[in-house]
Amino acid sequence: MPAAPIRIQEFLKNVPLFRELTDAELDRIAAGTAQVRAPTGTILFRRGEACVGFHVVVYGQVKLAFGAADGSEKVVEILGPGQSFGEAVMFLDKPYVVFAETLADSLLLQIGKAGVFAELERNPRFARKMLAGLAQRLHRLMHDLEAYTLRSGTQRVIGYLLRDAPDEAPPNAPIEIALATSKGVLASRLNITREHFSRILHDLSTSGLIEVRGRIIRVTDPERLRAYQG
């Protein structure tokens, strides 16, 4: 990982949450921000630990998950560059209810609670941005709940594969997807077992809808895949 620290203000001004802040406001936020370098497999925090702020991913990948006593886990979210997590727990002043672990070598910014609260008092625009971010997170969680309860495992996997399909591409033009992380982590995120995830990929491949090469999946006909019911 690069040894040189980044300039926090320059990064924050390109994050949607902070984009409308002035240089002076960014300086105040940056003063209470720490850079956290974390190799793959680093536990950033555990369930039950006190929350002292929230995190923004500069580069790398982080999973949020519930852990069980038998070592199993349920992945709640997989986060990449520019995404943030921990805001809701910070506002509630409660301990973390999940644990966070890096899935790749990562650099994160840990933004201190005191600086955020002080800026919220000064700046109504920043408060609205924080509310919008929390509302978007709630909207995603409701979408996930709908998927888990009303859609089959096959439909969930298809939805994941097609979620980043470019809008401007022809409907039946082949596309390639690089799986963001391991199949086991993605399966947990989609609320299915790893074995079920692999069976679905096998069925889609046998049906001629996808081609699987490790983490690279080629969708031969997105429209046919979207209409497939299993």
NUDOZA-166759 format. One record per residue: y, z, x of N, C-alpha, C, O in turn. Coordinates in pm, whole numbers, padded with zeros to 5 digits, always signed. Layout:
N
YZXYZXYZXYZX;...
//
This chain:
230
-00119+00000+00085+00000+00000+00000+00124+00000+00088+00120+00056+00198;+00233-00061+00045+00354-00064+00126+00405+00076+00152+00403+00162+00065;+00452+00098+00276+00499+00232+00313+00643+00255+00270+00682+00368+00241;+00721+00148+00266+00864+00164+00237+00885+00203+00091+00825+00143+00003;+00970+00302+00064+00999+00338-00075+01084+00230-00142+01156+00156-00076;+01073+00223-00273+01155+00127-00347+01289+00193-00381+01303+00315-00374;+01386+00111-00417+01512+00165-00467+01495+00188-00617+01483+00093-00694;+01494+00314-00656+01460+00351-00793+01554+00286-00894+01510+00233-00996;+01684+00290-00865+01780+00236-00961+01756+00086-00987+01767+00040-01100;+01723+00011-00881+01701-00132-00897+01580-00160-00985+01580-00255-01063;+01476-00078-00972+01359-00097-01057+01389-00058-01201+01354-00131-01294;+01453+00057-01220+01477+00107-01356+01564+00013-01438+01544+00001-01559;+01659-00054-01375+01750-00139-01454+01677-00260-01513+01731-00327-01602;+01555-00289-01466+01476-00399-01522+01369-00352-01619+01293-00433-01672;+01362-00221-01642+01271-00165-01742+01345-00160-01875+01456-00106-01880;+01289-00216-01984+01362-00222-02111+01425-00090-02154+01536-00089-02208;+01357+00020-02132+01408+00150-02173+01542+00182-02108+01626+00249-02169;+01564+00136-01985+01683+00174-01908+01782+00059-01891+01884+00074-01822;+01753-00055-01952+01828-00177-01921+01976-00168-01955+02058-00232-01890;+02014-00090-02056+02153-00084-02099+02232+00029-02031+02351+00047-02060;+02169+00103-01942+02240+00212-01876+02334+00160-01768+02306+00058-01705;+02442+00229-01748+02535+00194-01641+02480+00240-01507+02381+00314-01502;+02543+00196-01398+02500+00237-01265+02507+00389-01249+02418+00450-01188;+02612+00450-01303+02627+00596-01291+02514+00667-01367+02460+00767-01320;+02480+00614-01484+02372+00675-01564+02238+00658-01493+02156+00751-01492;+02215+00540-01435+02091+00518-01359+02083+00610-01239+01975+00659-01205;+02196+00633-01174+02198+00725-01059+02155+00865-01100+02082+00932-01028;+02201+00909-01217+02164+01044-01263+02015+01052-01294+01949+01151-01260;+01960+00948-01358+01817+00946-01387+01738+00943-01256+01640+01016-01240;+01782+00858-01162+01711+00844-01035+01711+00974-00955+01616+01000-00880;+01815+01054-00970+01822+01180-00895+01709+01275-00933+01669+01359-00852;+01657+01263-01055+01547+01349-01098+01413+01277-01103+01322+01319-01174;+01403+01167-01026+01282+01085-01029+01211+01089-00895+01274+01080-00790;+01079+01103-00897+00997+01103-00776+00907+00981-00774+00859+00938-00878;+00884+00926-00654+00791+00816-00637+00652+00872-00607+00637+00956-00518;+00552+00825-00681+00416+00876-00665+00326+00760-00623+00304+00667-00701;+00274+00765-00501+00180+00665-00454+00039+00718-00475+00008+00828-00431;-00044+00641-00541-00175+00691-00583-00283+00586-00561-00281+00482-00626;-00377+00610-00469-00489+00516-00452-00576+00511-00577-00566+00597-00664;-00661+00410-00583-00756+00397-00694-00835+00527-00713-00882+00587-00616;-00848+00570-00839-00926+00689-00869-00850+00821-00861-00909+00928-00874;-00718+00812-00841-00637+00935-00837-00614+00989-00978-00576+00914-01068;-00638+01117-00998-00606+01183-01125-00459+01226-01119-00422+01311-01039;-00377+01166-01204-00234+01197-01204-00206+01328-01276-00120+01405-01234;-00278+01353-01384-00272+01482-01452-00397+01496-01537-00463+01398-01572;-00430+01620-01570-00548+01650-01651-00505+01708-01785-00394+01758-01801;-00596+01701-01880-00571+01761-02010-00543+01910-01993-00612+01979-01918;-00441+01958-02063-00406+02100-02057-00298+02134-01956-00242+02243-01961;-00267+02040-01865-00162+02066-01767-00024+02048-01832-00007+01972-01927;+00073+02120-01778+00209+02113-01833+00272+01978-01801+00250+01922-01694;+00350+01927-01895+00421+01800-01877+00563+01830-01828+00637+01904-01892;+00599+01770-01713+00732+01795-01657+00819+01669-01662+00928+01667-01605;+00772+01565-01730+00847+01440-01739+00754+01330-01786+00647+01357-01841;+00793+01206-01765+00704+01096-01799+00697+00997-01684+00777+01004-01591;+00600+00905-01690+00574+00814-01580+00605+00669-01620+00591+00632-01736;+00647+00590-01522+00660+00446-01536+00580+00382-01423+00591+00423-01308;+00498+00282-01457+00417+00213-01356+00502+00106-01287+00555+00017-01352;+00513+00117-01154+00582+00013-01075+00483-00099-01045+00510-00215-01074;+00370-00065-00987+00260-00161-00972+00129-00083-00980+00126+00038-00961;+00020-00156-01008-00109-00091-01024-00151-00083-01169-00103-00159-01253;-00241+00008-01198-00297+00020-01333-00343+00164-01355-00400+00227-01266;-00318+00215-01476-00351+00354-01510-00423+00356-01644-00386+00284-01736;-00526+00440-01654-00590+00460-01784-00559+00601-01833-00553+00695-01755;-00539+00613-01963-00528+00742-02031-00656+00759-02111-00698+00667-02182;-00720+00876-02100-00850+00892-02164-00876+01038-02200-00820+01130-02140;-00963+01056-02299-01019+01187-02331-01150+01201-02253-01228+01106-02246;-01173+01317-02196-01298+01342-02125-01384+01442-02200-01331+01534-02264;-01517+01425-02192-01610+01518-02255-01682+01599-02148-01682+01562-02030;-01743+01710-02189-01811+01799-02096-01926+01729-02025-01959+01765-01912;-01989+01630-02089-02104+01561-02029-02062+01448-01935-02146+01375-01884;-01931+01435-01911-01883+01333-01819-01844+01202-01884-01786+01116-01818;-01874+01185-02013-01834+01063-02084-01685+01068-02114-01622+01174-02107;-01629+00953-02148-01486+00949-02177-01456+00843-02281-01533+00749-02302;-01341+00859-02346-01289+00760-02441-01152+00716-02391-01058+00795-02388;-01143+00588-02352-01017+00535-02301-00923+00510-02417-00958+00441-02513;-00804+00566-02408-00703+00551-02513-00611+00434-02485-00572+00361-02576;-00576+00416-02358-00478+00312-02325-00495+00272-02179-00531+00354-02094;-00469+00144-02150-00467+00093-02014-00327+00038-01990-00280-00049-02064;-00260+00089-01886-00118+00058-01865-00097-00012-01732-00164+00017-01633;-00002-00108-01732+00029-00184-01612+00177-00178-01578+00251-00098-01636;+00221-00262-01485+00360-00258-01435+00463-00265-01547+00453-00346-01639;+00564-00177-01537+00673-00173-01633+00647-00086-01754+00739-00055-01828;+00521-00045-01775+00489+00038-01891+00504+00186-01857+00489+00227-01742;+00532+00264-01959+00555+00408-01940+00457+00487-02027+00400+00435-02122;+00440+00614-01991+00353+00702-02069+00394+00847-02047+00449+00884-01943;+00366+00929-02149+00395+01072-02141+00521+01116-02213+00552+01235-02215;+00595+01020-02273+00722+01057-02337+00701+01153-02455+00774+01251-02469;+00602+01124-02540+00584+01205-02661+00551+01349-02626+00606+01441-02685;+00462+01368-02529+00424+01504-02488+00545+01576-02428+00563+01696-02448;+00627+01502-02354+00748+01560-02295+00840+01614-02404+00892+01725-02391;+00861+01535-02510+00951+01579-02617+00893+01696-02695+00967+01783-02741;+00761+01700-02711+00697+01808-02785+00691+01937-02704+00668+02045-02759;+00712+01925-02572+00700+02040-02482+00561+02103-02493+00546+02225-02497;+00460+02016-02498+00321+02058-02507+00246+02015-02381+00295+01929-02307;+00128+02074-02355+00046+02026-02243-00010+01887-02274-00015+01845-02390;-00053+01818-02170-00116+01688-02189-00244+01703-02270-00318+01800-02252;-00271+01606-02359-00393+01608-02440-00495+01508-02387-00608+01504-02436;-00458+01427-02286-00548+01333-02223-00536+01352-02071-00452+01429-02024;-00621+01282-01996-00601+01277-01852-00560+01135-01813-00588+01040-01886;-00494+01122-01699-00449+00991-01650-00510+00967-01513-00505+01054-01426;-00569+00849-01494-00634+00813-01368-00596+00671-01330-00592+00583-01416;-00569+00648-01202-00536+00513-01157-00663+00429-01146-00766+00475-01096;-00655+00305-01193-00766+00210-01185-00748+00113-01068-00837+00034-01039;-00634+00120-01002-00604+00039-00884-00504+00116-00800-00442+00211-00848;-00488+00076-00674-00382+00137-00593-00249+00118-00666-00214+00007-00705;-00176+00227-00684-00061+00224-00774+00060+00295-00715+00048+00384-00630;+00175+00253-00761+00301+00324-00737+00363+00352-00872+00380+00262-00954;+00398+00479-00895+00458+00518-01022+00587+00595-00995+00607+00652-00888;+00673+00594-01095+00790+00680-01094+00766+00793-01193+00734+00768-01309;+00783+00917-01147+00775+01033-01235+00917+01077-01265+00987+01128-01177;+00959+01056-01388+01098+01079-01427+01109+01217-01489+01048+01245-01592;+01186+01302-01428+01193+01443-01466+01252+01465-01605+01345+01396-01647;+01196+01563-01673+01237+01595-01810+01383+01639-01818+01454+01600-01910;+01427+01719-01724+01564+01772-01730+01667+01660-01726+01765+01662-01801;+01646+01561-01638+01739+01450-01628+01740+01365-01754+01846+01318-01797;+01623+01344-01812+01614+01265-01935+01687+01334-02049+01765+01272-02121;+01662+01465-02065+01726+01539-02174+01878+01541-02158+01951+01530-02257;+01924+01556-02035+02069+01557-02012+02131+01422-02048+02240+01416-02105;+02060+01312-02016+02113+01179-02046+02109+01152-02196+02197+01084-02249;+02010+01203-02264+02003+01187-02410+02122+01254-02478+02174+01204-02577;+02166+01368-02423+02282+01438-02478+02409+01355-02460+02498+01358-02545;+02417+01281-02349+02538+01205-02318+02542+01070-02387+02650+01020-02420;+02423+01009-02409+02419+00867-02439+02334+00836-02562+02211+00832-02551;+02396+00815-02679+02320+00781-02800+02239+00653-02787+02133+00641-02848;+02287+00555-02707+02213+00430-02689+02077+00457-02622+01976+00398-02660;+02079+00545-02524+01955+00579-02455+01860+00651-02551+01739+00629-02546;+01914+00735-02637+01831+00805-02736+01763+00705-02830+01645+00720-02863;+01838+00603-02873+01780+00502-02961+01669+00424-02890+01568+00390-02951;+01689+00395-02761+01587+00324-02685+01459+00407-02676+01349+00354-02691;+01474+00537-02652+01357+00624-02644+01284+00627-02778+01161+00621-02782;+01360+00636-02887+01298+00636-03021+01225+00504-03047+01116+00503-03104;+01286+00393-03006+01222+00263-03027+01092+00254-02948+00993+00201-02998;+01093+00305-02825+00972+00303-02744+00860+00385-02806+00745+00341-02807;+00893+00503-02859+00793+00587-02924+00743+00521-03053+00625+00531-03085;+00832+00454-03126+00792+00385-03249+00695+00271-03218+00599+00249-03292;+00721+00198-03109+00631+00089-03070+00494+00145-03034+00391+00086-03068;+00491+00259-02964+00363+00322-02929+00286+00361-03055+00165+00341-03062;+00356+00417-03154+00292+00455-03280+00238+00331-03351+00128+00334-03407;+00316+00223-03348+00273+00099-03413+00144+00048-03348+00053+00003-03418;+00135+00054-03214+00014+00011-03145-00105+00098-03182-00216+00047-03202;-00082+00228-03193-00192+00319-03229-00242+00291-03370-00362+00296-03395;-00150+00261-03463-00192+00228-03599-00270+00097-03600-00367+00083-03674;-00228+00001-03518-00300-00126-03508-00441-00101-03453-00538-00161-03501;-00453-00013-03353-00585+00021-03298-00672+00087-03403-00791+00056-03414;-00614+00179-03480-00691+00247-03584-00745+00147-03686-00860+00158-03730;-00661+00050-03724-00705-00054-03817-00822-00131-03758-00920-00159-03827;-00811-00166-03630-00916-00245-03565-01047-00167-03559-01154-00222-03585;-01039-00038-03525-01161+00042-03510-01232+00062-03643-01355+00070-03647;-01156+00069-03752-01216+00103-03881-01249-00020-03967-01341-00013-04049;-01177-00131-03949-01194-00246-04038-01250-00370-03970-01285-00466-04039;-01258-00371-03837-01306-00490-03767-01435-00460-03693-01456-00349-03645;-01520-00561-03683-01645-00545-03609-01617-00542-03459-01507-00575-03415;-01719-00503-03382-01705-00505-03238-01674-00644-03186-01593-00660-03095;-01739-00745-03243-01714-00883-03201-01570-00923-03227-01507-00986-03142;-01517-00886-03343-01378-00919-03375-01280-00849-03280-01176-00905-03245;-01314-00726-03240-01227-00655-03146-01224-00724-03010-01118-00739-02950;-01341-00765-02961-01348-00833-02832-01273-00965-02838-01198-00998-02746;-01292-01042-02944-01221-01169-02960-01070-01146-02963-00994-01219-02900;-01028-01044-03038-00885-01012-03043-00830-00979-02906-00719-01020-02872;-00907-00905-02825-00862-00871-02690-00851-00997-02604-00753-01015-02531;-00952-01085-02613-00951-01206-02530-00835-01298-02564-00783-01368-02477;-00795-01300-02691-00693-01395-02734-00553-01335-02743-00458-01405-02778;-00540-01207-02712-00410-01141-02734-00299-01199-02647-00183-01198-02687;-00333-01249-02528-00230-01303-02438-00234-01455-02430-00177-01514-02337;-00301-01519-02526-00305-01666-02527-00163-01720-02543-00091-01677-02633;-00121-01814-02459+00017-01867-02469+00043-01936-02601-00038-02018-02646;+00155-01904-02664+00188-01961-02795+00211-02112-02788+00185-02184-02884;+00261-02158-02673+00298-02299-02664+00179-02390-02633+00192-02513-02639;+00062-02332-02600-00054-02413-02565-00113-02478-02691-00107-02419-02798;-00171-02598-02679-00241-02659-02794-00351-02567-02845-00416-02500-02764;-00373-02560-02976-00467-02463-03033-00608-02470-02976-00676-02367-02966;-00653-02590-02939-00790-02604-02890-00798-02625-02739-00903-02662-02688;-00687-02603-02667-00687-02619-02522-00756-02499-02457-00725-02385-02492;-00849-02522-02363-00917-02410-02297-00818-02319-02225-00716-02365-02173;-00848-02190-02222-00765-02093-02149-00856-02005-02065-00973-01988-02098;-00802-01949-01957-00877-01857-01873-00814-01719-01879-00692-01706-01875;-00898-01617-01889-00853-01478-01895-00918-01401-01781-01039-01410-01761;-00839-01327-01707-00893-01236-01606-00896-01096-01667-00792-01040-01701;-01015-01040-01682-01027-00905-01737-00949-00808-01649-00963-00810-01527;-00868-00724-01712-00775-00638-01638-00847-00531-01559-00795-00483-01458;-00965-00491-01603-01038-00383-01537-01186-00399-01564-01229-00504-01614;-01265-00299-01533-01411-00312-01548-01450-00324-01695-01375-00283-01785;-01569-00380-01719-01617-00397-01855-01639-00262-01923-01620-00248-02044;-01680-00161-01844-01701-00029-01902-01573+00033-01955-01573+00091-02064;-01464+00020-01880-01335+00074-01923-01284-00002-02044-01234+00058-02139;-01297-00136-02042-01251-00216-02156-01332-00185-02281-01278-00178-02391;-01464-00165-02264-01549-00132-02379-01503-00001-02442-01494+00009-02564;-01476+00098-02360-01429+00226-02413-01296+00210-02485-01274+00270-02590;-01207+00127-02427-01077+00101-02491-01095+00037-02628-01017+00064-02720;-01199-00048-02643-01224-00117-02770-01317-00038-02861-01354-00086-02968;-01353+00083-02819-01435+00174-02900-01576+00120-02926-01630+00134-03035;-01633+00057-02823-01772+00014-02827-01837+00055-02695-01768+00092-02600;-01971+00049-02689-02039+00083-02565-02033-00035-02468-02007-00149-02507;-02057-00005-02340-02057-00112-02239-02167-00214-02270-02147-00335-02253;-02283-00165-02316-02393-00253-02348-02357-00347-02465-02389-00466-02462;-02290-00290-02566-02248-00372-02681-02146-00476-02636-02152-00591-02680;-02054-00438-02550-01954-00530-02497-02023-00647-02425-01987-00763-02445;-02122-00615-02340-02194-00719-02267-02271-00810-02362-02276-00932-02341;-02333-00753-02467-02406-00834-02564-02313-00931-02637-02348-01046-02661;-02195-00882-02672-02098-00968-02741-02057-01085-02652-02053-01199-02697;-02027-01056-02524-01992-01164-02431-02107-01263-02418-02084-01384-02412;-02230-01211-02413-02347-01299-02403-02358-01388-02528-02382-01508-02517;-02340-01328-02646-02350-01406-02771-02242-01514-02777-02269-01627-02816;-02119-01478-02737-02010-01576-02738-02036-01687-02639-02004-01803-02664;-02096-01651-02524-02129-01751-02424-02240-01843-02473-02233-01965-02456;-02344-01785-02534-02455-01864-02589-02407-01959-02697-02461-02069-02713;-02306-01917-02772-02251-02001-02879-02156-02109-02827-02103-02188-02904;-02136-02111-02696-02050-02213-02636-01902-02187-02652-01821-02278-02633;-01865-02064-02687-01724-02032-02710-01653-01984-02585-01532-02002-02572;-01727-01925-02492-01668-01877-02367-01763-01906-02252-01882-01931-02273;-01709-01902-02130-01788-01907-02008-01748-01787-01924-01629-01764-01901;-01845-01710-01877-01818-01586-01805-01852-01603-01658-01964-01640-01622;-01753-01577-01572-01774-01578-01426-01715-01448-01370-01599-01444-01330;-01797-01342-01368-01748-01211-01324-01642-01162-01421-01669-01148-01540;-01521-01135-01369-01411-01089-01454-01330-01204-01512-01238-01181-01590;-01363-01328-01476-01291-01443-01529-01367-01497-01649-01486-01528-01640;-01298-01508-01762-01357-01562-01884-01278-01685-01927-01157-01679-01946;-01350-01795-01940-01288-01920-01984-01319-01940-02131-01435-01951-02170;-01215-01945-02213-01230-01971-02357-01224-02121-02376-01120-02183-02353;-01335-02180-02417-01343-02327-02425-01264-02384-02542-01211-02495-02533;-01257-02308-02653-01184-02355-02771-01128-02232-02845-01198-02172-02926;-01003-02194-02817-00946-02072-02877-00953-02070-03030-00977-01964-03088;-00932-02185-03096-00934-02186-03242-01074-02157-03296-01088-02083-03394;-01176-02215-03235-01313-02185-03276-01346-02038-03252-01411-01974-03334;-01301-01985-03138-01327-01844-03107-01258-01754-03209-01317-01657-03256;-01134-01786-03244-01058-01705-03340-01127-01702-03476-01119-01601-03547;-01195-01811-03512-01259-01818-03644-01402-01763-03643-01463-01749-03749;-01454-01733-03525-01595-01690-03516-01614-01553-03575-01535-01462-03550;-01717-01536-03655-01746-01409-03721-01871-01340-03667-01899-01226-03704;-01947-01406-03580-02066-01343-03524-02189-01371-03607-02298-01325-03573;
//
